[in-house]
Amino acid sequence: MSASPPERSTISFLTDYGLKDEFVGVVKSVIRSIAPDVRVIDISHDIEPHDIRAGGLALARAVQYMAPGVVLGVVDPGVATERKPIAIEVADWEAYLVGPDNGLFAPAVSLVGGATAAVILDNTNYHLSAPGPTFDGRDIFGPVAAHLCQGVPLVELGSPIDPSGLVPGILPVSQADDDGSIRAEVLWVDRFGNVQLNVDPKELESWGEFVQVEGGRSTRTAKRVTSFAEISTGSVGLVVDSYGLLAIAVDQGSAALELAIDEGSQVRIRAADGPTSAPSPVVIQSPVVGQSKPTTVAPSPEPSTG
């Protein structure tokens, strides 16, 4: 561990606070009062309340793209309990992570090479006075993140602990069955309804163009595609998403709603022979841009002969 860590200029901030209440703004203001030159980047504040797993997966997806500095993460259903407030050093001063020791940081830390040091944040000289114990983002985590950016050494912020004793995260692993199918789990449903699975595309290297997807309330045949636009109307596709995992998708629609699945749902995929039948789209000319848009229209009835 370096004897004189450099100042950092960026705090990457993730919470389940939402934006309806004042929580995010208050934490940012506390940071600015301590470190006025630091830039705060909002990763997300729309993690579902108390959903440590979702917060950890979001950090894992984002961490490789974050600027060096401090990651401030607060998804903390155990606030004001015996769970430890911590700061973690990773990648030889490339980044610190500050927040609760509840598994939130474990997936991200493992992706960036593991923790090199950690402390319990028990030095109150770097905290705010707290009128109540239930807002550690304002009173402990935000101030500590700001002080780290100002160059305060990690060891001054609290008591050192062995990083191997930190609460682990839980990442589900896909399983191959004897019949050749893969049991997968939904890791994430983005705001467009795309369904990310815990499946590496390499697991399907020997499969054909079509895949049978069983999950939720239905079994569907999905075509393996490289873009959403390749998915025909009324069909489901399987695409490699921007993080390199397989995702179930519907062009300009929600695959999650189509299959009635959500984060944590179990899905089974297996090789399929070919597509299932779907209604043929009727092309209607767009009056705005002059391009055709496929739309499924019910056929007109035959005229009555009286």
Secondary structure, 3 states (H helix, E strand, C coil): CCCCCCCCCEEEEEECCCCCCCHHHHHHHHHHHHCCCCEEEEEECCCCCCCHHHHHHHHHHHHHHCCCEEEEEECCCCCCCCCCEEEEEECCCCEEEEEECCCCCHHHHHHCCCEEEEEECCCHHHCCCCCCCCCHHHHHHHHHHHHHHCCCCHHHCCEEECHHHCCCCCCCCCEECCCCCEEEEEEEECCCCCEEECCCHHHHCCCCCEEEEEECCEEEEEEEECCHHHCCCCCEEEEECCCCCEEEEECCECHHHHHCCCCCCEEEEEEECCCCCCCCCEEEECCCCCCEEEECCCCCCCCCCC
